[in-house]
Amino acid sequence: MFGLIGKMRAQPGKRDALLDILAQGTEAMPGCLSYIIARDPEDADAIWITEVWDREESHRASLSLPAVQAAIAEARPLIAGFDSSTRTEPVGGVGLAS
Amino acid sequence: MFGLIGKMRAQPGKRDALLDILAQGTEAMPGCLSYIIARDPEDADAIWITEVWDREESHRASLSLPAVQAAIAEARPLIAGFDSSTRTEPVGGVGLAS
């Protein structure tokens, strides 16, 4: 499996709007086993995204999906930056969509 | 929802054994919506654990479950340390066990 743990920064005051956009179009992403978006309670503009995919290729392919492309375009003006992005190799757990 | 993103370090050469232990007893943790363990491909001893709970209290209560207590006791000698632990407020996504 292929995983990502990323910290993104919203423009000031735009985090909730950005979270709404990030939540769109995530139902039908082939190979996506987990995709969770979260606020950072200690940092008003920060968003955490943790993802698990069956394979890295599935993640890469998802970026071309129309719904994801639309979400990216809508989200871009609300994004102030990316603090970190860590690649992981998930080995198991609870809540991995089959 | 309550979330955690943690980076743990195994004793050298003990990561896979530690991952096996961490995977034990995770099926029946009331309120656990997601619990994913992963290797860090760039750091041979590092493990990432990303968790989502319905409430912080459910996470705290899980630490008293016999299966979790047993796993903690078994894992302790294989743990070299904890690099980071970030609290999050998950808002949604894919792969949240209901």
N, CA and C atoms of all chains as a GROMACS GRO file, in nm:
protein
  588
    1MET      N    1   0.086  -0.119   0.000
    1MET     CA    2   0.000   0.000   0.000
    1MET      C    3   0.090   0.124   0.000
    2PHE      N    4   0.029   0.235  -0.043
    2PHE     CA    5   0.101   0.363  -0.053
    2PHE      C    6   0.026   0.465   0.033
    3GLY      N    7   0.100   0.539   0.116
    3GLY     CA    8   0.036   0.636   0.203
    3GLY      C    9   0.101   0.773   0.195
    4LEU      N   10   0.023   0.872   0.233
    4LEU     CA   11   0.073   1.009   0.241
    4LEU      C   12   0.021   1.074   0.368
    5ILE      N   13   0.106   1.149   0.434
    5ILE     CA   14   0.063   1.232   0.547
    5ILE      C   15   0.109   1.372   0.514
    6GLY      N   16   0.012   1.462   0.493
    6GLY     CA   17   0.049   1.596   0.449
    6GLY      C   18  -0.012   1.704   0.536
    7LYS      N   19   0.065   1.813   0.554
    7LYS     CA   20   0.014   1.930   0.625
    7LYS      C   21   0.006   2.045   0.526
    8MET      N   22  -0.112   2.102   0.514
    8MET     CA   23  -0.138   2.209   0.418
    8MET      C   24  -0.179   2.333   0.497
    9ARG      N   25  -0.155   2.449   0.439
    9ARG     CA   26  -0.190   2.573   0.509
    9ARG      C   27  -0.293   2.646   0.424
   10ALA      N   28  -0.407   2.686   0.486
   10ALA     CA   29  -0.509   2.764   0.415
   10ALA      C   30  -0.475   2.912   0.428
   11GLN      N   31  -0.529   2.990   0.336
   11GLN     CA   32  -0.520   3.134   0.353
   11GLN      C   33  -0.592   3.169   0.484
   12PRO      N   34  -0.550   3.273   0.555
   12PRO     CA   35  -0.613   3.307   0.683
   12PRO      C   36  -0.767   3.316   0.672
   13GLY      N   37  -0.834   3.246   0.760
   13GLY     CA   38  -0.981   3.251   0.763
   13GLY      C   39  -1.049   3.164   0.660
   14LYS      N   40  -0.972   3.092   0.578
   14LYS     CA   41  -1.031   3.015   0.468
   14LYS      C   42  -1.027   2.862   0.491
   15ARG      N   43  -0.986   2.821   0.612
   15ARG     CA   44  -0.966   2.678   0.633
   15ARG      C   45  -1.094   2.597   0.614
   16ASP      N   46  -1.202   2.641   0.674
   16ASP     CA   47  -1.325   2.560   0.663
   16ASP      C   48  -1.374   2.553   0.518
   17ALA      N   49  -1.362   2.664   0.446
   17ALA     CA   50  -1.403   2.663   0.305
   17ALA      C   51  -1.316   2.565   0.227
   18LEU      N   52  -1.187   2.563   0.259
   18LEU     CA   53  -1.094   2.472   0.191
   18LEU      C   54  -1.125   2.327   0.226
   19LEU      N   55  -1.156   2.303   0.354
   19LEU     CA   56  -1.192   2.167   0.395
   19LEU      C   57  -1.315   2.118   0.319
   20ASP      N   58  -1.412   2.206   0.302
   20ASP     CA   59  -1.533   2.168   0.227
   20ASP      C   60  -1.498   2.123   0.085
   21ILE      N   61  -1.408   2.198   0.022
   21ILE     CA   62  -1.370   2.165  -0.116
   21ILE      C   63  -1.294   2.031  -0.119
   22LEU      N   64  -1.201   2.015  -0.022
   22LEU     CA   65  -1.120   1.892  -0.018
   22LEU      C   66  -1.207   1.768   0.002
   23ALA      N   67  -1.322   1.787   0.066
   23ALA     CA   68  -1.412   1.673   0.094
   23ALA      C   69  -1.493   1.635  -0.031
   24GLN      N   70  -1.495   1.726  -0.129
   24GLN     CA   71  -1.574   1.698  -0.249
   24GLN      C   72  -1.509   1.592  -0.338
   25GLY      N   73  -1.591   1.517  -0.409
   25GLY     CA   74  -1.539   1.427  -0.512
   25GLY      C   75  -1.448   1.318  -0.459
   26THR      N   76  -1.458   1.287  -0.331
   26THR     CA   77  -1.365   1.186  -0.278
   26THR      C   78  -1.430   1.047  -0.270
   27GLU      N   79  -1.559   1.040  -0.306
   27GLU     CA   80  -1.626   0.910  -0.292
   27GLU      C   81  -1.574   0.811  -0.395
   28ALA      N   82  -1.552   0.858  -0.518
   28ALA     CA   83  -1.526   0.762  -0.626
   28ALA      C   84  -1.382   0.771  -0.675
   29MET      N   85  -1.286   0.747  -0.584
   29MET     CA   86  -1.145   0.751  -0.626
   29MET      C   87  -1.093   0.608  -0.622
   30PRO      N   88  -1.085   0.541  -0.740
   30PRO     CA   89  -1.041   0.401  -0.747
   30PRO      C   90  -0.909   0.378  -0.674
   31GLY      N   91  -0.906   0.279  -0.588
   31GLY     CA   92  -0.783   0.244  -0.517
   31GLY      C   93  -0.762   0.322  -0.388
   32CYS      N   94  -0.853   0.413  -0.357
   32CYS     CA   95  -0.838   0.491  -0.233
   32CYS      C   96  -0.894   0.411  -0.117
   33LEU      N   97  -0.809   0.378  -0.022
   33LEU     CA   98  -0.848   0.296   0.093
   33LEU      C   99  -0.878   0.382   0.215
   34SER      N  100  -0.818   0.503   0.215
   34SER     CA  101  -0.843   0.596   0.326
   34SER      C  102  -0.800   0.734   0.282
   35TYR      N  103  -0.884   0.832   0.311
   35TYR     CA  104  -0.851   0.972   0.277
   35TYR      C  105  -0.921   1.056   0.382
   36ILE      N  106  -0.844   1.107   0.479
   36ILE     CA  107  -0.905   1.176   0.592
   36ILE      C  108  -0.850   1.318   0.602
   37ILE      N  109  -0.939   1.415   0.612
   37ILE     CA  110  -0.899   1.555   0.625
   37ILE      C  111  -0.934   1.602   0.766
   38ALA      N  112  -0.844   1.683   0.821
   38ALA     CA  113  -0.860   1.722   0.961
   38ALA      C  114  -0.805   1.862   0.986
   39ARG      N  115  -0.864   1.931   1.083
   39ARG     CA  116  -0.807   2.057   1.129
   39ARG      C  117  -0.692   2.028   1.225
   40ASP      N  118  -0.598   2.122   1.234
   40ASP     CA  119  -0.498   2.117   1.340
   40ASP      C  120  -0.552   2.209   1.450
   41PRO      N  121  -0.583   2.157   1.569
   41PRO     CA  122  -0.646   2.238   1.673
   41PRO      C  123  -0.551   2.345   1.730
   42GLU      N  124  -0.422   2.331   1.704
   42GLU     CA  125  -0.324   2.425   1.759
   42GLU      C  126  -0.282   2.530   1.655
   43ASP      N  127  -0.331   2.519   1.533
   43ASP     CA  128  -0.285   2.609   1.426
   43ASP      C  129  -0.404   2.639   1.336
   44ALA      N  130  -0.457   2.761   1.346
   44ALA     CA  131  -0.588   2.796   1.288
   44ALA      C  132  -0.594   2.781   1.136
   45ASP      N  133  -0.479   2.783   1.069
   45ASP     CA  134  -0.483   2.774   0.923
   45ASP      C  135  -0.442   2.636   0.871
   46ALA      N  136  -0.403   2.546   0.960
   46ALA     CA  137  -0.343   2.420   0.916
   46ALA      C  138  -0.445   2.308   0.899
   47ILE      N  139  -0.422   2.229   0.793
   47ILE     CA  140  -0.504   2.112   0.760
   47ILE      C  141  -0.411   1.991   0.744
   48TRP      N  142  -0.453   1.878   0.801
   48TRP     CA  143  -0.381   1.753   0.783
   48TRP      C  144  -0.461   1.663   0.690
   49ILE      N  145  -0.394   1.602   0.595
   49ILE     CA  146  -0.457   1.504   0.507
   49ILE      C  147  -0.377   1.374   0.517
   50THR      N  148  -0.444   1.266   0.557
   50THR     CA  149  -0.378   1.136   0.564
   50THR      C  150  -0.447   1.044   0.464
   51GLU      N  151  -0.367   0.981   0.383
   51GLU     CA  152  -0.421   0.901   0.273
   51GLU      C  153  -0.359   0.763   0.269
   52VAL      N  154  -0.438   0.664   0.226
   52VAL     CA  155  -0.385   0.530   0.196
   52VAL      C  156  -0.444   0.487   0.063
   53TRP      N  157  -0.357   0.439  -0.025
   53TRP     CA  158  -0.399   0.392  -0.156
   53TRP      C  159  -0.352   0.248  -0.175
   54ASP      N  160  -0.422   0.174  -0.259
   54ASP     CA  161  -0.374   0.036  -0.281
   54ASP      C  162  -0.235   0.038  -0.346
   55ARG      N  163  -0.213   0.136  -0.438
   55ARG     CA  164  -0.082   0.149  -0.506
   55ARG      C  165  -0.058   0.297  -0.537
   56GLU      N  166   0.068   0.333  -0.550
   56GLU     CA  167   0.100   0.473  -0.581
   56GLU      C  168   0.037   0.517  -0.713
   57GLU      N  169   0.029   0.424  -0.806
   57GLU     CA  170  -0.029   0.458  -0.937
   57GLU      C  171  -0.176   0.502  -0.923
   58SER      N  172  -0.247   0.441  -0.829
   58SER     CA  173  -0.388   0.479  -0.808
   58SER      C  174  -0.396   0.623  -0.758
   59HIS      N  175  -0.304   0.659  -0.670
   59HIS     CA  176  -0.303   0.798  -0.622
   59HIS      C  177  -0.274   0.892  -0.738
   60ARG      N  178  -0.172   0.858  -0.816
   60ARG     CA  179  -0.134   0.946  -0.929
   60ARG      C  180  -0.253   0.959  -1.026
   61ALA      N  181  -0.320   0.848  -1.054
   61ALA     CA  182  -0.434   0.851  -1.149
   61ALA      C  183  -0.548   0.936  -1.094
   62SER      N  184  -0.563   0.938  -0.961
   62SER     CA  185  -0.676   1.013  -0.904
   62SER      C  186  -0.664   1.162  -0.934
   63LEU      N  187  -0.540   1.207  -0.951
   63LEU     CA  188  -0.519   1.351  -0.973
   63LEU      C  189  -0.575   1.395  -1.108
   64SER      N  190  -0.603   1.298  -1.196
   64SER     CA  191  -0.658   1.331  -1.328
   64SER      C  192  -0.811   1.317  -1.333
   65LEU      N  193  -0.869   1.267  -1.226
   65LEU     CA  194  -1.015   1.252  -1.225
   65LEU      C  195  -1.082   1.390  -1.236
   66PRO      N  196  -1.185   1.402  -1.317
   66PRO     CA  197  -1.252   1.533  -1.334
   66PRO      C  198  -1.293   1.596  -1.199
   67ALA      N  199  -1.349   1.516  -1.110
   67ALA     CA  200  -1.396   1.571  -0.981
   67ALA      C  201  -1.278   1.623  -0.901
   68VAL      N  202  -1.165   1.550  -0.907
   68VAL     CA  203  -1.047   1.593  -0.831
   68VAL      C  204  -0.984   1.717  -0.896
   69GLN      N  205  -0.980   1.716  -1.028
   69GLN     CA  206  -0.927   1.834  -1.100
   69GLN      C  207  -1.010   1.958  -1.064
   70ALA      N  208  -1.142   1.941  -1.060
   70ALA     CA  209  -1.230   2.055  -1.029
   70ALA      C  210  -1.206   2.103  -0.886
   71ALA      N  211  -1.188   2.008  -0.795
   71ALA     CA  212  -1.164   2.044  -0.654
   71ALA      C  213  -1.030   2.118  -0.641
   72ILE      N  214  -0.928   2.068  -0.711
   72ILE     CA  215  -0.796   2.132  -0.705
   72ILE      C  216  -0.805   2.276  -0.756
   73ALA      N  217  -0.874   2.295  -0.868
   73ALA     CA  218  -0.886   2.431  -0.926
   73ALA      C  219  -0.960   2.524  -0.829
   74GLU      N  220  -1.064   2.469  -0.766
   74GLU     CA  221  -1.145   2.552  -0.674
   74GLU      C  222  -1.066   2.581  -0.545
   75ALA      N  223  -0.983   2.485  -0.507
   75ALA     CA  224  -0.909   2.499  -0.380
   75ALA      C  225  -0.788   2.590  -0.392
   76ARG      N  226  -0.727   2.593  -0.510
   76ARG     CA  227  -0.597   2.658  -0.527
   76ARG      C  228  -0.591   2.799  -0.465
   77PRO      N  229  -0.689   2.887  -0.492
   77PRO     CA  230  -0.678   3.024  -0.436
   77PRO      C  231  -0.688   3.027  -0.283
   78LEU      N  232  -0.736   2.921  -0.222
   78LEU     CA  233  -0.752   2.920  -0.076
   78LEU      C  234  -0.631   2.857  -0.007
   79ILE      N  235  -0.537   2.805  -0.085
   79ILE     CA  236  -0.420   2.738  -0.028
   79ILE      C  237  -0.304   2.837  -0.015
   80ALA      N  238  -0.249   2.847   0.106
   80ALA     CA  239  -0.135   2.938   0.128
   80ALA      C  240  -0.003   2.863   0.114
   81GLY      N  241  -0.006   2.731   0.132
   81GLY     CA  242   0.119   2.656   0.118
   81GLY      C  243   0.108   2.515   0.171
   82PHE      N  244   0.220   2.442   0.154
   82PHE     CA  245   0.227   2.302   0.199
   82PHE      C  246   0.345   2.292   0.296
   83ASP      N  247   0.316   2.259   0.420
   83ASP     CA  248   0.423   2.252   0.519
   83ASP      C  249   0.505   2.125   0.508
   84SER      N  250   0.437   2.013   0.489
   84SER     CA  251   0.511   1.886   0.482
   84SER      C  252   0.430   1.782   0.406
   85SER      N  253   0.503   1.685   0.350
   85SER     CA  254   0.438   1.573   0.284
   85SER      C  255   0.526   1.451   0.305
   86THR      N  256   0.475   1.352   0.380
   86THR     CA  257   0.553   1.234   0.412
   86THR      C  258   0.493   1.112   0.343
   87ARG      N  259   0.576   1.037   0.273
   87ARG     CA  260   0.532   0.914   0.209
   87ARG      C  261   0.541   0.801   0.313
   88THR      N  262   0.442   0.714   0.315
   88THR     CA  263   0.448   0.601   0.407
   88THR      C  264   0.415   0.472   0.332
   89GLU      N  265   0.442   0.361   0.400
   89GLU     CA  266   0.402   0.229   0.347
   89GLU      C  267   0.308   0.165   0.449
   90PRO      N  268   0.176   0.194   0.438
   90PRO     CA  269   0.081   0.135   0.532
   90PRO      C  270   0.086  -0.018   0.528
   91VAL      N  271   0.074  -0.079   0.646
   91VAL     CA  272   0.078  -0.226   0.650
   91VAL      C  273  -0.053  -0.285   0.703
   92GLY      N  274  -0.138  -0.201   0.758
   92GLY     CA  275  -0.265  -0.256   0.806
   92GLY      C  276  -0.333  -0.162   0.903
   93GLY      N  277  -0.445  -0.211   0.956
   93GLY     CA  278  -0.515  -0.130   1.054
   93GLY      C  279  -0.666  -0.138   1.039
   94VAL      N  280  -0.732  -0.041   1.098
   94VAL     CA  281  -0.878  -0.033   1.101
   94VAL      C  282  -0.922   0.080   1.008
   95GLY      N  283  -1.031   0.057   0.935
   95GLY     CA  284  -1.082   0.168   0.854
   95GLY      C  285  -1.018   0.182   0.719
   96LEU      N  286  -0.971   0.066   0.667
   96LEU     CA  287  -0.919   0.067   0.530
   96LEU      C  288  -1.031   0.015   0.441
   97ALA      N  289  -1.091   0.109   0.367
   97ALA     CA  290  -1.201   0.070   0.279
   97ALA      C  291  -1.155  -0.044   0.188
   98SER      N  292  -1.242  -0.144   0.169
   98SER     CA  293  -1.195  -0.259   0.086
   98SER      C  294  -1.218  -0.230  -0.062
   99MET      N  295  -1.481   1.469   1.594
   99MET     CA  296  -1.391   1.352   1.594
   99MET      C  297  -1.255   1.395   1.648
  100PHE      N  298  -1.181   1.292   1.696
  100PHE     CA  299  -1.049   1.315   1.756
  100PHE      C  300  -0.948   1.234   1.677
  101GLY      N  301  -0.838   1.297   1.641
  101GLY     CA  302  -0.737   1.227   1.562
  101GLY      C  303  -0.598   1.241   1.620
  102LEU      N  304  -0.513   1.145   1.584
  102LEU     CA  305  -0.372   1.150   1.622
  102LEU      C  306  -0.287   1.108   1.503
  103ILE      N  307  -0.176   1.177   1.485
  103ILE     CA  308  -0.076   1.139   1.387
  103ILE      C  309   0.055   1.127   1.463
  104GLY      N  310   0.107   1.005   1.476
  104GLY     CA  311   0.226   0.985   1.557
  104GLY      C  312   0.337   0.915   1.482
  105LYS      N  313   0.462   0.954   1.515
  105LYS     CA  314   0.579   0.888   1.459
  105LYS      C  315   0.653   0.821   1.574
  106MET      N  316   0.671   0.692   1.562
  106MET     CA  317   0.734   0.610   1.667
  106MET      C  318   0.861   0.550   1.609
  107ARG      N  319   0.957   0.523   1.696
  107ARG     CA  320   1.084   0.465   1.648
  107ARG      C  321   1.100   0.328   1.713
  108ALA      N  322   1.128   0.226   1.631
  108ALA     CA  323   1.154   0.090   1.682
  108ALA      C  324   1.302   0.077   1.713
  109GLN      N  325   1.331  -0.017   1.800
  109GLN     CA  326   1.471  -0.053   1.820
  109GLN      C  327   1.526  -0.102   1.684
  110PRO      N  328   1.653  -0.078   1.656
  110PRO     CA  329   1.708  -0.118   1.526
  110PRO      C  330   1.675  -0.264   1.492
  111GLY      N  331   1.622  -0.285   1.372
  111GLY     CA  332   1.591  -0.421   1.325
  111GLY      C  333   1.462  -0.478   1.380
  112LYS      N  334   1.390  -0.402   1.464
  112LYS     CA  335   1.270  -0.457   1.528
  112LYS      C  336   1.139  -0.397   1.474
  113ARG      N  337   1.149  -0.321   1.366
  113ARG     CA  338   1.028  -0.252   1.320
  113ARG      C  339   0.915  -0.347   1.280
  114ASP      N  340   0.948  -0.447   1.202
  114ASP     CA  341   0.841  -0.537   1.155
  114ASP      C  342   0.779  -0.614   1.271
  115ALA      N  343   0.861  -0.653   1.368
  115ALA     CA  344   0.805  -0.723   1.485
  115ALA      C  345   0.714  -0.629   1.562
  116LEU      N  346   0.754  -0.502   1.572
  116LEU     CA  347   0.672  -0.404   1.642
  116LEU      C  348   0.542  -0.378   1.566
  117LEU      N  349   0.550  -0.370   1.435
  117LEU     CA  350   0.429  -0.350   1.354
  117LEU      C  351   0.330  -0.465   1.375
  118ASP      N  352   0.382  -0.586   1.383
  118ASP     CA  353   0.294  -0.702   1.405
  118ASP      C  354   0.218  -0.688   1.536
  119ILE      N  355   0.290  -0.643   1.639
  119ILE     CA  356   0.227  -0.628   1.771
  119ILE      C  357   0.122  -0.516   1.766
  120LEU      N  358   0.158  -0.404   1.703
  120LEU     CA  359   0.067  -0.289   1.696
  120LEU      C  360  -0.062  -0.325   1.622
  121ALA      N  361  -0.052  -0.423   1.533
  121ALA     CA  362  -0.171  -0.462   1.454
  121ALA      C  363  -0.264  -0.552   1.535
  122GLN      N  364  -0.212  -0.606   1.646
  122GLN     CA  365  -0.294  -0.698   1.726
  122GLN      C  366  -0.402  -0.624   1.805
  123GLY      N  367  -0.514  -0.692   1.826
  123GLY     CA  368  -0.616  -0.640   1.917
  123GLY      C  369  -0.678  -0.509   1.874
  124THR      N  370  -0.668  -0.477   1.744
  124THR     CA  371  -0.722  -0.347   1.700
  124THR      C  372  -0.863  -0.361   1.642
  125GLU      N  373  -0.912  -0.484   1.633
  125GLU     CA  374  -1.043  -0.500   1.571
  125GLU      C  375  -1.154  -0.445   1.660
  126ALA      N  376  -1.144  -0.469   1.790
  126ALA     CA  377  -1.259  -0.438   1.876
  126ALA      C  378  -1.230  -0.320   1.968
  127MET      N  379  -1.202  -0.205   1.908
  127MET     CA  380  -1.177  -0.085   1.990
  127MET      C  381  -1.294   0.011   1.970
  128PRO      N  382  -1.388   0.012   2.068
  128PRO     CA  383  -1.509   0.095   2.054
  128PRO      C  384  -1.474   0.242   2.023
  129GLY      N  385  -1.539   0.296   1.922
  129GLY     CA  386  -1.519   0.437   1.887
  129GLY      C  387  -1.403   0.460   1.793
  130CYS      N  388  -1.331   0.354   1.756
  130CYS     CA  389  -1.218   0.370   1.664
  130CYS      C  390  -1.270   0.373   1.520
  131LEU      N  391  -1.250   0.482   1.451
  131LEU     CA  392  -1.300   0.498   1.314
  131LEU      C  393  -1.191   0.471   1.212
  132SER      N  394  -1.064   0.487   1.257
  132SER     CA  395  -0.951   0.460   1.169
  132SER      C  396  -0.826   0.445   1.256
  133TYR      N  397  -0.748   0.344   1.224
  133TYR     CA  398  -0.621   0.321   1.297
  133TYR      C  399  -0.529   0.254   1.196
  134ILE      N  400  -0.434   0.328   1.143
  134ILE     CA  401  -0.351   0.277   1.034
  134ILE      C  402  -0.204   0.285   1.074
  135ILE      N  403  -0.133   0.172   1.060
  135ILE     CA  404   0.009   0.168   1.093
  135ILE      C  405   0.087   0.154   0.963
  136ALA      N  406   0.201   0.222   0.959
  136ALA     CA  407   0.275   0.228   0.833
  136ALA      C  408   0.425   0.240   0.859
  137ARG      N  409   0.505   0.184   0.767
  137ARG     CA  410   0.649   0.207   0.770
  137ARG      C  411   0.679   0.343   0.709
  138ASP      N  412   0.792   0.401   0.751
  138ASP     CA  413   0.845   0.518   0.682
  138ASP      C  414   0.951   0.464   0.586
  139PRO      N  415   0.930   0.480   0.454
  139PRO     CA  416   1.023   0.420   0.358
  139PRO      C  417   1.161   0.485   0.358
  140GLU      N  418   1.172   0.602   0.418
  140GLU     CA  419   1.299   0.674   0.419
  140GLU      C  420   1.373   0.658   0.552
  141ASP      N  421   1.314   0.586   0.648
  141ASP     CA  422   1.374   0.577   0.782
  141ASP      C  423   1.347   0.437   0.836
  142ALA      N  424   1.449   0.352   0.837
  142ALA     CA  425   1.432   0.207   0.859
  142ALA      C  426   1.370   0.170   0.994
  143ASP      N  427   1.379   0.260   1.091
  143ASP     CA  428   1.323   0.227   1.223
  143ASP      C  429   1.191   0.296   1.252
  144ALA      N  430   1.145   0.383   1.162
  144ALA     CA  431   1.030   0.469   1.192
  144ALA      C  432   0.897   0.407   1.152
  145ILE      N  433   0.798   0.428   1.238
  145ILE     CA  434   0.661   0.382   1.217
  145ILE      C  435   0.568   0.503   1.233
  146TRP      N  436   0.471   0.511   1.143
  146TRP     CA  437   0.368   0.615   1.153
  146TRP      C  438   0.236   0.550   1.194
  147ILE      N  439   0.167   0.612   1.288
  147ILE     CA  440   0.034   0.563   1.327
  147ILE      C  441  -0.063   0.680   1.312
  148THR      N  442  -0.164   0.664   1.230
  148THR     CA  443  -0.267   0.768   1.214
  148THR      C  444  -0.399   0.711   1.264
  149GLU      N  445  -0.463   0.786   1.351
  149GLU     CA  446  -0.584   0.737   1.418
  149GLU      C  447  -0.697   0.840   1.408
  150VAL      N  448  -0.820   0.787   1.400
  150VAL     CA  449  -0.938   0.872   1.414
  150VAL      C  450  -1.035   0.801   1.508
  151TRP      N  451  -1.084   0.878   1.607
  151TRP     CA  452  -1.180   0.824   1.705
  151TRP      C  453  -1.306   0.909   1.703
  152ASP      N  454  -1.418   0.850   1.743
  152ASP     CA  455  -1.538   0.934   1.747
  152ASP      C  456  -1.521   1.044   1.852
  153ARG      N  457  -1.456   1.012   1.965
  153ARG     CA  458  -1.430   1.113   2.070
  153ARG      C  459  -1.298   1.083   2.140
  154GLU      N  460  -1.237   1.182   2.200
  154GLU     CA  461  -1.110   1.162   2.268
  154GLU      C  462  -1.126   1.058   2.380
  155GLU      N  463  -1.242   1.059   2.446
  155GLU     CA  464  -1.266   0.966   2.556
  155GLU      C  465  -1.257   0.820   2.508
  156SER      N  466  -1.302   0.796   2.385
  156SER     CA  467  -1.296   0.658   2.332
  156SER      C  468  -1.150   0.615   2.316
  157HIS      N  469  -1.066   0.708   2.269
  157HIS     CA  470  -0.924   0.676   2.257
  157HIS      C  471  -0.865   0.645   2.394
  158ARG      N  472  -0.896   0.733   2.491
  158ARG     CA  473  -0.841   0.713   2.625
  158ARG      C  474  -0.887   0.578   2.681
  159ALA      N  475  -1.015   0.545   2.662
  159ALA     CA  476  -1.070   0.419   2.716
  159ALA      C  477  -1.002   0.299   2.648
  160SER      N  478  -0.964   0.315   2.523
  160SER     CA  479  -0.905   0.200   2.451
  160SER      C  480  -0.774   0.156   2.516
  161LEU      N  481  -0.707   0.251   2.582
  161LEU     CA  482  -0.577   0.219   2.641
  161LEU      C  483  -0.592   0.124   2.760
  162SER      N  484  -0.714   0.109   2.808
  162SER     CA  485  -0.737   0.018   2.920
  162SER      C  486  -0.789  -0.119   2.875
  163LEU      N  487  -0.817  -0.134   2.748
  163LEU     CA  488  -0.867  -0.263   2.699
  163LEU      C  489  -0.759  -0.371   2.719
  164PRO      N  490  -0.798  -0.488   2.765
  164PRO     CA  491  -0.700  -0.596   2.789
  164PRO      C  492  -0.610  -0.622   2.667
  165ALA      N  493  -0.671  -0.627   2.548
  165ALA     CA  494  -0.591  -0.659   2.428
  165ALA      C  495  -0.490  -0.548   2.401
  166VAL      N  496  -0.530  -0.424   2.426
  166VAL     CA  497  -0.439  -0.312   2.401
  166VAL      C  498  -0.330  -0.308   2.508
  167GLN      N  499  -0.371  -0.333   2.632
  167GLN     CA  500  -0.271  -0.340   2.740
  167GLN      C  501  -0.167  -0.447   2.712
  168ALA      N  502  -0.213  -0.561   2.664
  168ALA     CA  503  -0.121  -0.672   2.633
  168ALA      C  504  -0.027  -0.632   2.520
  169ALA      N  505  -0.082  -0.564   2.419
  169ALA     CA  506   0.001  -0.523   2.305
  169ALA      C  507   0.105  -0.420   2.350
  170ILE      N  508   0.063  -0.327   2.435
  170ILE     CA  509   0.156  -0.224   2.485
  170ILE      C  510   0.271  -0.290   2.561
  171ALA      N  511   0.237  -0.385   2.648
  171ALA     CA  512   0.340  -0.453   2.728
  171ALA      C  513   0.437  -0.528   2.638
  172GLU      N  514   0.382  -0.595   2.535
  172GLU     CA  515   0.466  -0.673   2.443
  172GLU      C  516   0.552  -0.581   2.357
  173ALA      N  517   0.495  -0.464   2.323
  173ALA     CA  518   0.566  -0.372   2.233
  173ALA      C  519   0.676  -0.293   2.303
  174ARG      N  520   0.655  -0.264   2.430
  174ARG     CA  521   0.743  -0.169   2.500
  174ARG      C  522   0.893  -0.196   2.479
  175PRO      N  523   0.941  -0.320   2.492
  175PRO     CA  524   1.086  -0.342   2.475
  175PRO      C  525   1.134  -0.318   2.332
  176LEU      N  526   1.044  -0.314   2.236
  176LEU     CA  527   1.084  -0.294   2.096
  176LEU      C  528   1.077  -0.147   2.055
  177ILE      N  529   1.029  -0.063   2.145
  177ILE     CA  530   1.014   0.081   2.113
  177ILE      C  531   1.137   0.158   2.158
  178ALA      N  532   1.197   0.233   2.067
  178ALA     CA  533   1.315   0.314   2.101
  178ALA      C  534   1.274   0.456   2.139
  179GLY      N  535   1.157   0.500   2.089
  179GLY     CA  536   1.115   0.635   2.126
  179GLY      C  537   0.998   0.683   2.042
  180PHE      N  538   0.954   0.804   2.075
  180PHE     CA  539   0.842   0.867   2.003
  180PHE      C  540   0.891   1.000   1.947
  181ASP      N  541   0.891   1.012   1.817
  181ASP     CA  542   0.942   1.135   1.756
  181ASP      C  543   0.842   1.249   1.762
  182SER      N  544   0.717   1.218   1.733
  182SER     CA  545   0.616   1.326   1.732
  182SER      C  546   0.477   1.267   1.755
  183SER      N  547   0.388   1.352   1.806
  183SER     CA  548   0.248   1.313   1.822
  183SER      C  549   0.164   1.438   1.802
  184THR      N  550   0.086   1.440   1.695
  184THR     CA  551   0.006   1.558   1.662
  184THR      C  552  -0.143   1.526   1.682
  185ARG      N  553  -0.211   1.610   1.755
  185ARG     CA  554  -0.356   1.595   1.772
  185ARG      C  555  -0.425   1.663   1.653
  186THR      N  556  -0.531   1.600   1.602
  186THR     CA  557  -0.605   1.664   1.492
  186THR      C  558  -0.754   1.657   1.522
  187GLU      N  559  -0.829   1.734   1.443
  187GLU     CA  560  -0.976   1.727   1.449
  187GLU      C  561  -1.026   1.684   1.310
  188PRO      N  562  -1.036   1.552   1.288
  188PRO     CA  563  -1.084   1.506   1.158
  188PRO      C  564  -1.225   1.558   1.129
  189VAL      N  565  -1.250   1.594   1.002
  189VAL     CA  566  -1.383   1.645   0.965
  189VAL      C  567  -1.452   1.555   0.863
  190GLY      N  568  -1.377   1.464   0.805
  190GLY     CA  569  -1.444   1.375   0.711
  190GLY      C  570  -1.346   1.304   0.621
  191GLY      N  571  -1.401   1.228   0.525
  191GLY     CA  572  -1.314   1.160   0.430
  191GLY      C  573  -1.364   1.021   0.397
  192VAL      N  574  -1.270   0.941   0.345
  192VAL     CA  575  -1.299   0.805   0.299
  192VAL      C  576  -1.234   0.707   0.398
  193GLY      N  577  -1.302   0.598   0.428
  193GLY     CA  578  -1.239   0.497   0.511
  193GLY      C  579  -1.255   0.521   0.659
  194LEU      N  580  -1.362   0.590   0.695
  194LEU     CA  581  -1.392   0.606   0.838
  194LEU      C  582  -1.494   0.499   0.873
  195ALA      N  583  -1.448   0.398   0.946
  195ALA     CA  584  -1.538   0.289   0.985
  195ALA      C  585  -1.658   0.349   1.055
  196SER      N  586  -1.780   0.296   1.024
  196SER     CA  587  -1.898   0.357   1.090
  196SER      C  588  -1.925   0.293   1.222
   0.00000   0.00000   0.00000
